[in-house]
Amino acid sequence: MPSPSTVIAGGGVIGLSLALELQKRGRAVTVLERHHCGDVTHGAATPASAGILGVDDPGHPAQMQELCSYSYALYPEFLARLAELSGRAVPFDHTHLLEAFADCAAEDDRERGELLNAEQLRELEPELIPGDAHWYRREEPSLDPRLLCAALLAACRAAGVDVRENEPVMSLTFGANEVSLHTPHAVYVAEQFCLAAGAWSGGLLGAQDFAPLVPTVPRRGQILCLQLPQHPIRHAVRPIGCYLVPRATNLLIGSTVEFAGFEVATQPEVIDSLQAAIAQSYPALASVQRLDQWAGLRPGTPDDLPILGALPQPGCFVSTGHFRNGILLAPGSAQVMADLMDSREPAVSLEAFAPARFSADG
Ligand SMILES: Cc1cc2nc3c(=O)[nH]c(=O)nc-3n(C[C@H](O)[C@H](O)[C@H](O)COP(=O)(O)OP(=O)(O)OC[C@H]3O[C@@H](n4cnc5c(N)ncnc54)[C@H](O)[C@@H]3O)c2cc1C
């Protein structure tokens, strides 16, 4: 039996990771991307992201922890496959995070990690001014999401996925056994379709009666990119209210989480306040040269959980709403969504993420 033709709307980390997984399973997959994959200028979340794999972040909703752990465990194999297909390595920039908390939990809280004393902290990050906070260290690597996106795109193409950039989906029409995606250039008819257009996902369903099942909300995040300072910074560091991510060639300071509609401009006063906030912990960073700044739109949802599952139309699926964790959750979401689209039982329960939770009768 020939495999069904599959079309994915959205070429961010979620759409491309799913495309690669489906292609591996023998599908003919097309990805339609409105701009260029990895272009930060139009608000896509993936290239704007800080790229922290916050597997044990205490801020996660409890229902998401299993999916976070599952996805994190898939990362080594995922990156190895990308490297094999694309010839591009996506390295971890560091492996551990230092995070400040106002209160002191039990000595070694599993989620917070290992509680550090002043001497340990000084040894790990000599330039860090700890203030009154309690500092913990835990495994939380990060990678550069722009490198990840470029490697994913190259891997998809090498594997035979048809990735079409500058191909915006303008509307969808639903038949008994297929979905038609209308772009300015063509009509793509798919037996299976997955909506993975990030913060724009809900809007793409237009006036369909099941559009309320995908209530994505853009949550803007602004980031400042600084030159690397003279002294080395070996960890990602999260003082209360901001974070710092050191990379091979620069340093990210983030980030806001705002309701600002689809506005993707950065605001000078917000960028100033990010630099001022990090300078309380690293005074030298007050005067380090700025290299860049940008904003991205996280795909938020009313309950801060992703939307992963089947839509009421035959052959229609959705994978979006990854909010603050789409880089972490990409390999896991690709697996569970490919399982669903293959009519297989996913390794992780998707009950908490079902689009049906947003229907009028729950
Ligand atoms: C400032 C910031 C910091 C972050 N930090 C982290 C972090 O440290 N760790 C982490 O795990 N996550 C982080 N995130 C979240 C993460 O970036 C997102 O959850 C993830 O990138 C979502 O991926 P996506 O593919 O769903 O969406 P996107 O990357 O937004 O991709 C959606 C794509 O769909 C395309 N599209 C939209 N409409 C259409 C259409 N009509 N037709 C065709 N294509 C369309 C868009 O152009 C876009 O390329 C951060 C996000 C931001 C903004």
The ligand as an SDF file (V2000), in Angstrom:
LIG
                    3D

 53 58  0  0  0  0  0  0  0  0999 V2000
   13.0290   34.5400   23.5440 C   0  0  0  0  0  0  0  0  0  0  0  0
   12.7280   33.0600   23.5320 C   0  0  0  0  0  0  0  0  0  0  0  0
   13.4960   32.1980   24.3070 C   0  0  0  0  0  0  0  0  0  0  0  0
   13.2310   30.8210   24.2870 C   0  0  0  0  0  0  0  0  0  0  0  0
   14.0360   29.9900   24.9970 N   0  0  0  0  0  0  0  0  0  0  0  0
   13.8280   28.6560   24.9420 C   0  0  0  0  0  0  0  0  0  0  0  0
   14.7180   27.7610   25.5930 C   0  0  0  0  0  0  0  0  0  0  0  0
   15.6930   28.1860   26.2160 O   0  0  0  0  0  0  0  0  0  0  0  0
   14.4710   26.4200   25.5050 N   0  0  0  0  0  0  0  0  0  0  0  0
   13.4050   25.9130   24.8120 C   0  0  0  0  0  0  0  0  0  0  0  0
   13.2290   24.6900   24.7780 O   0  0  0  0  0  0  0  0  0  0  0  0
   12.5410   26.7440   24.1780 N   0  0  0  0  0  0  0  0  0  0  0  0
   12.7270   28.0920   24.2240 C   0  0  0  0  0  0  0  0  0  0  0  0
   11.8640   28.9460   23.5940 N   0  0  0  0  0  0  0  0  0  0  0  0
   10.6460   28.3950   22.9890 C   0  0  0  0  0  0  0  0  0  0  0  0
   10.9010   27.7450   21.6480 C   0  0  0  0  0  0  0  0  0  0  0  0
   11.6750   28.6160   20.8590 O   0  0  0  0  0  0  0  0  0  0  0  0
    9.5470   27.4680   20.9570 C   0  0  0  0  0  0  0  0  0  0  0  0
    8.7050   26.7170   21.8160 O   0  0  0  0  0  0  0  0  0  0  0  0
    9.7450   26.6770   19.6730 C   0  0  0  0  0  0  0  0  0  0  0  0
   10.7190   27.2980   18.8550 O   0  0  0  0  0  0  0  0  0  0  0  0
    8.4280   26.5670   18.9110 C   0  0  0  0  0  0  0  0  0  0  0  0
    8.7220   26.0050   17.6600 O   0  0  0  0  0  0  0  0  0  0  0  0
    7.6310   25.9770   16.5210 P   0  0  0  0  0  0  0  0  0  0  0  0
    8.2280   25.2640   15.3730 O   0  0  0  0  0  0  0  0  0  0  0  0
    6.3270   25.4800   17.0740 O   0  0  0  0  0  0  0  0  0  0  0  0
    7.3530   27.5130   16.1960 O   0  0  0  0  0  0  0  0  0  0  0  0
    8.2020   28.5300   15.3040 P   0  0  0  0  0  0  0  0  0  0  0  0
    9.6470   28.3700   15.5010 O   0  0  0  0  0  0  0  0  0  0  0  0
    7.6050   29.8750   15.5140 O   0  0  0  0  0  0  0  0  0  0  0  0
    7.8990   28.0230   13.8340 O   0  0  0  0  0  0  0  0  0  0  0  0
    6.6240   28.1710   13.2470 C   0  0  0  0  0  0  0  0  0  0  0  0
    6.8750   28.3910   11.7710 C   0  0  0  0  0  0  0  0  0  0  0  0
    5.6210   28.4160   11.1050 O   0  0  0  0  0  0  0  0  0  0  0  0
    5.7260   29.3640   10.0670 C   0  0  0  0  0  0  0  0  0  0  0  0
    4.3820   29.7730    9.6570 N   0  0  0  0  0  0  0  0  0  0  0  0
    3.5260   30.5680   10.3140 C   0  0  0  0  0  0  0  0  0  0  0  0
    2.4020   30.7180    9.6020 N   0  0  0  0  0  0  0  0  0  0  0  0
    2.5530   29.9920    8.4650 C   0  0  0  0  0  0  0  0  0  0  0  0
    1.7410   29.7770    7.3240 C   0  0  0  0  0  0  0  0  0  0  0  0
    0.5330   30.3500    7.2000 N   0  0  0  0  0  0  0  0  0  0  0  0
    2.2160   28.9950    6.3370 N   0  0  0  0  0  0  0  0  0  0  0  0
    3.4500   28.4180    6.4330 C   0  0  0  0  0  0  0  0  0  0  0  0
    4.2680   28.6120    7.4880 N   0  0  0  0  0  0  0  0  0  0  0  0
    3.8210   29.3810    8.4990 C   0  0  0  0  0  0  0  0  0  0  0  0
    6.5230   30.4960   10.6860 C   0  0  0  0  0  0  0  0  0  0  0  0
    7.1100   31.3180    9.6830 O   0  0  0  0  0  0  0  0  0  0  0  0
    7.5460   29.7340   11.5070 C   0  0  0  0  0  0  0  0  0  0  0  0
    8.7550   29.5150   10.8030 O   0  0  0  0  0  0  0  0  0  0  0  0
   12.1390   30.3150   23.5330 C   0  0  0  0  0  0  0  0  0  0  0  0
   11.3980   31.1790   22.7360 C   0  0  0  0  0  0  0  0  0  0  0  0
   11.6890   32.5400   22.7230 C   0  0  0  0  0  0  0  0  0  0  0  0
   10.8810   33.4640   21.8350 C   0  0  0  0  0  0  0  0  0  0  0  0
  1  2  1  0
  2  3  1  0
  2 52  2  0
  3  4  2  0
  4  5  1  0
  4 50  1  0
  5  6  2  0
  6  7  1  0
  6 13  1  0
  7  8  2  0
  7  9  1  0
  9 10  1  0
 10 11  2  0
 10 12  1  0
 12 13  2  0
 13 14  1  0
 14 15  1  0
 14 50  1  0
 15 16  1  0
 16 17  1  0
 16 18  1  0
 18 19  1  0
 18 20  1  0
 20 21  1  0
 20 22  1  0
 22 23  1  0
 23 24  1  0
 24 25  2  0
 24 26  1  0
 24 27  1  0
 27 28  1  0
 28 29  2  0
 28 30  1  0
 28 31  1  0
 31 32  1  0
 32 33  1  0
 33 34  1  0
 33 48  1  0
 34 35  1  0
 35 36  1  0
 35 46  1  0
 36 37  1  0
 36 45  1  0
 37 38  2  0
 38 39  1  0
 39 40  1  0
 39 45  2  0
 40 41  1  0
 40 42  2  0
 42 43  1  0
 43 44  2  0
 44 45  1  0
 46 47  1  0
 46 48  1  0
 48 49  1  0
 50 51  2  0
 51 52  1  0
 52 53  1  0
M  END
$$$$
